[in-house]
Amino acid sequence: MIIVSNIVSFLLLTYIANSFLIKKYSKEKSFIYFFLAIITISVFNYNGGSPIKAIFVLVIYFLYIVLLFKGDIIKKLLVIIPFFLIQIITELLVGFILGHIPIIELTRNVLSFGYIFGIAISIIISILFTFVYVYILNNIKFHYFPKYAWLIFILPIITIVLLIDVDDYFKLFNSHINIFVNIIGLALSNLILFIIFLLVINSSNIKLELKIEKQKKEFVKSKAKLLSQHYDYNFQFLHDLLHTCNELDMLLNNSKTKEAMNLLNQLTETTYKEFNAIYSNSFILNYVINNNLNQIIENKIEIKTVIEYNLFDIFDFDTQLSLFEYLINLSITSCIQVTNSDRIIIIKSVKTANKIILKILHSCLSINESNIKKNINEILLNKYSSLSIKELNNSYASILISFDISGSF
């Protein structure tokens, strides 16, 4: 009967793992590991349990899950630790139930009716607990684990160590019923704590998904707006281009070659400047620039973008948008204060080693360094490795932000 119990335990453990983790190997190879684990535990545990054997079983469970399944260690522990708690709780409940049936003698004799009947009940209870736990796992989203997630295992592991040190639950029930009931409560509270933790993670992940969906909708709206702006701008540009071509044709027909060359050079310069204004190799920066394009053109501000690295997804959509809006608006405001012939905004980004460097150079008369740092800090929540703001020759301002991407913030 103990062998049957061991087989059922491994089947339930495998059932939980299959519902939560991804297999590494084929069915045939997985069955070989399963068969070897069953033989090992059955040989070691054939005449009943003990604290040392319980630790051995836990080690076998761990090796079995680690070898057969893919996934983070936290996910694997979410299979092993709760299942082992379920087994302990099951043994305690079986001892409590059998202790209240007068006709059954509480004994550790593996061939006695009470022992066999207890194993049968424990199998039923383990199956019920396992199905409930798998149902919870299947209805929880595990896209994100907080860094402190490992803390949830401390109390259950301590509880497991304390409980497996109890050599005879039947003896404890007969001699110290109050302590026995408290132990059941302790084990159940640990399992409930696990479930509450999983529900909290689920709630956090649902909120994160809702935020991502909201950002996706904002992204689609922004993209539609940007396409509309591009259409309007392109229409106007083509209209002006057609008008310029007519002028060129008239000048050439009248042999005014010099005037035609001047007009062509002017057209080339305008096209180059406005191409740099509407295209930056970064969608969000494109969106911000095009939102301010009329103001840039009206104030004769030359804008250049050299975005060699545009993966700013270390920040969410809203943060990127807020950062670029602030930097562009700040640059435009500063440029307007200087003479028309000296208005320029240059935006560059590069990746060097484990850092992203974002540099903004713009014309200015003066800068408020502390105010700029304060505003950038509020947007980025200090999530950058360095921030440098300088005034160059009383004519330009330089803002240099460095982001460390070697690890998470």
N, C-alpha and C positions, 0 to 999 in steps of 0.2 A: 504493500500500500504506500510505503514511503517513496518507492520508485515512481509510482503513479503520481504522487504529489509533486515530486521533482519535475516530472515531465510536464505536468499542468503548469507549474510555476514558470518554467522556461517558455512554454507556449504563450502564457500571458505576457511575460516580459517581451517576447518577440512581437506580440500583437501591439503592445504599446509603442515599441521602437518602429515598427512598420508604419504606424499611424503618424509618426512624428519625424522620423529620420529617413534618409535615403540609403538603400543597400549599396554595399561596395561590390559584392560578388554575385554570381549567378545562383539560381535556386539550388543546384547540385552542390556547389561549394559551401553555400550557407547551411545546407542540411548536414554536411560533414562536420562543420563547426558545432552545430546544434547537437548532433549525436555525441561528439567528443565531450562537450560540456555536461550532457546528461550522464554519461558514463562516469566522468570524473566525480561529480557530486554524489551520484548514487553509491559509488564505491566508498567514498569518504563519509557518507551520511547514512549508511544502511541501517544502523541500530539506534537512530534517534539523534536529536540535536544537542548542542552544547554551545557555550559562548565562543570557543575557539572555532568550532565548525561554522557558526553563524558568520564570523569574520571571513572565513575561507569562502563561504558561499557569496558574500558581498564582493570579494575580490574576483571570483569567477564571473559574476554578473558584469562587473566593470570591464574585465578583459573581453568578455563576449560582445558587449555593446561597442567597445572601442575598435575591436578587430573587424566586426561585421558591418558597421554602419558609418556613414559620413556625417559630418556636422561639427559644430562648435562643441567644446567640452561642456559648456553650460547646458546646451540642449541635451547632451548625453546624460548629464547628471539629473536633468529634469525627468529622465526616464528611470534611471537607476534608483535614486534616493526615494522618490515617492513610492515606487513599487516595493522597495524593501520595507518602508514604513507600513505599507498596506499589509505586507506579510506579518509584521510584528503585531499590528493592530488586530489582524485576523486571529493570530494565536491567542492574544489576550482575550478577545471576545469569545472564542471557543472555550477557553478555560472558564470564563465567567458563566457562559451558558451551561456547560457541563456541570459546573459546581452547583447549579440550582436544579439539577435533575437527580433526585435522591437515588434512583435505581442504578445510576452509572457511577462506578468507582473511578476516581481520578488517579491515574497511574501512568508511568512512563514506559510500561511494558508495550513494545511495539506490536505485540500479537494479541493484546487484550481488545475486547469489544469496544471499551470506552475510547481507547487510542484510535482505533480504526474509524469509529463513528465520528470522533473529533476531527480527523483528517478529512473525512467526507464533508463535514460542515465547513471546515476551513476552506476547502476548494470552492464550495458554493459562494461563501462570503468574498473570497479573493476575486472570483469571476465578476461578482456584482460591483465591487469597488473598482476593479480594473475597467469595466465597461463605462462606469461613471467618469473615471479619470480620462479615458480616451475621448469620451464625448466632450469633456471640457477642453481638452487639447485641440480637438478638431474644430472647435468654435472660437478659438482664440488666435489672433494674428500675431506672429512672432517675427515681424520684419525688423524689429529693432529691440535690442537688449541694452538697458542702461549699464554703465560701467560698474555700478555697485551691485549688479544682479547676483554676484557670487556670495554676497552676504546672507542671502536667504538660505544657504546650505549650512551655515554654522550651527544654528540651533537644532535642526533635524539630525545632523551628524553627531552632535553631543548627545542628543536623546537616544539615537541608535546605539551609541557606545554604552550608555548607561543601561539600556534595556537588554542588550545582548549579554550583559554581565550577570543578568538574573538567570541562574542556572535552571530553576524549576518553577514555572508559572503555577503549576498545580499546588505545589507546596506553599508558595506565597499566598495563593488564594485561601488555602485552609488555615494558615497561621496569621496572616495580616490582610484581611479582606479590605480594610480601608486604604491601605497602601496600594493594593492591587487595583482598586477602582481609580485611585489618583493616577496610577501609571497609565491606565486606559485613557483617562482624560488628557494626560500629557501627550500621548501618542496621537490621539485624535486632533488635539489642538495644533500640533505640528502639521498634520495633513491639511487641516482647514487653513492654516497660515499659508501653506504652499498655494492652495487654490485661490486665496485672496490676492496673493502676490501675482499669480497668473492673470487674474481679472484686472488688476491695476495696470499690468503691462498691456493687456488687451485694450483697456480704455485709452492708455497713452498712445498706442499705435493707431487706434481709430481716429483720435484727434489729429495725429500726424498725417494720416491718409487724407482726412478732410482738408487739412491745410494745404497738402500737395495738390489735391483736386481743385481747390480754390485758386491756387497759383497757376495751375494749368489753364483754368478758365480765363484768368487775367492775362496769361500769356497769349491765348488765342485771340482775345479781344484786342490786345496790344498789337499783335501781328496783323489783324484785320485793319486796324487803324493805320498802321504803318504802310500797308499795301495801298490803302486809300490815299494817304499822303503822297506816296510814290507816284500813283496814277496822276493825281492833280499836278504834282511838280513836273512829271515827265511831259504831261500835256502842255503845260505852260512853256517848258524848255523847248519842246519841238516846235511850238508856235513861234517862239523867239528865233529859233534856229532857221525856220523857214523864212522869216522876215529878213534875217541876216544874209541868207543865201540869195535872196532877191536883190539885196543891196550890193552884194559881191558881184552878182551878174551884171547889174547896171554899171558898176564901176569898171568892170573889165570890158564891157561893151563900149564904154566911153574912153577906153585906154588909160584909165586912172589907176595904174598899176601900184603906185606907192600907197594910195589911199586903200586899195584893196588888200595889200599886204598888212597894213596897220589894223584893218578890220579883222583880218584872219588871225593875226597874233592876239588881238583882244578876245576873239571867240575862243581860241585855244586856251588862253589863260583863265577865262571864265569857266570853261568846261572842266579844266583841271581842278580849280578851286572847289567847284560845286560837287564834283565827283567825290573829292575827299570829304566833303561835308555830309553827303548822304550815304556813304559806304565806309564802314570802319572795321569790318570783319568780326564784329560782335553785335549780335541782334539787339541786346538791351541798350548798348551805347548808340546803335543806329536809331533806335526808337527815341531816345532822349534828344539826340542831335536833330532829328527831323521834327520833333516837337517844337524845337527852338530855331528851326531853319529860317523862318521869315525874319526873326530878330537878328540872326547872324548875318543874313544877306543885307537887310536894311541898314545895319550899322557897319557894313563893309568890313566884317571880321573874317580874316583868313583862318581856316581851321584845317589842320593836318592830323591824320591818325595813322599810327604805325603799330597796329595790334598784332604782334607776333604770337602772342599766347592769349587765347580768349576763353579758357575754361575756368571761369570764376565761380564754379558750382560748389566751392567750399562755403559759399553763402547762398541763402535762398533767394528766390526771384525778387521779393520785396526789398531785401537788403541791397542787392546789386542795383536795383532801380533807384533806390533812395540815394545810394552813393554817387552814381553817375549823374543823377539830376542835380545833386548839391554841387558837384565839381563843375559841371557845365554852366549852371546858373551863376556860380561864383566867378568863373572865368569870363563869362559874357559881361557881368556887371563891372568887373575890373577893366575889361577892354574898352567899354563905353566911356570910361573916365579919361582915356588917353586920346591922342590925336588920331585922325582917321587913317593916316599913313602907317601907323605902327600898331595895328590891332591884329593879334595873332593868338591862336590857341593850338598847342601841340599836345597830343595824347599818345603815349607809348606804353607798351607792355611787353615784357620778356619773361622767360623762365630761365633761371640759372640755378643749377643743382636742385635743392629742395625749396626754392623760393620763387614766388611770383613777384615781379617788380612792376608797379604801376606808377608812371610819372606823368604829371600834368604841368606844362609850361605855358604861362599866359602873360599877356601885357598887363601892366598895372602901374599905378602911381605910388601906392603904399598897401601894405597888408597888415591885417590884425592876426598875428600868428596864434595867440592864445585862443581867440574865438574860433578860428578854423580848426584847431586841434580839438577843441571842445565839441564842435559839431560832428567832426568825423568820428570821435570817440562814441558819441551817442548813437550814430548810425551803425558802426561796426562792433559796438560793445567791447572795445579794446582787443578785438580778435585780429591782431596783426603783430608781426614781430618788431617792426620799427616804423616810425613816422617822422619825416623830415620836411620842414617848411622853411624856405629861404627866399630872401629878396635879392635879386641879381642886378647890380648896377643901377638901382633905382628905376629900372625900366621893365623888369620881368619878375614874376614870382614862380617858384618851383615847388611843387608838392610831390614828395616821393613816399610811396607806401609800399612796404615789403610784407608779403604774406608767407608764413612758413607752412608748407604743405607736406612736411615729412611726417607729421602726426596730426591728430585731431585737436581742435582747440578746446 
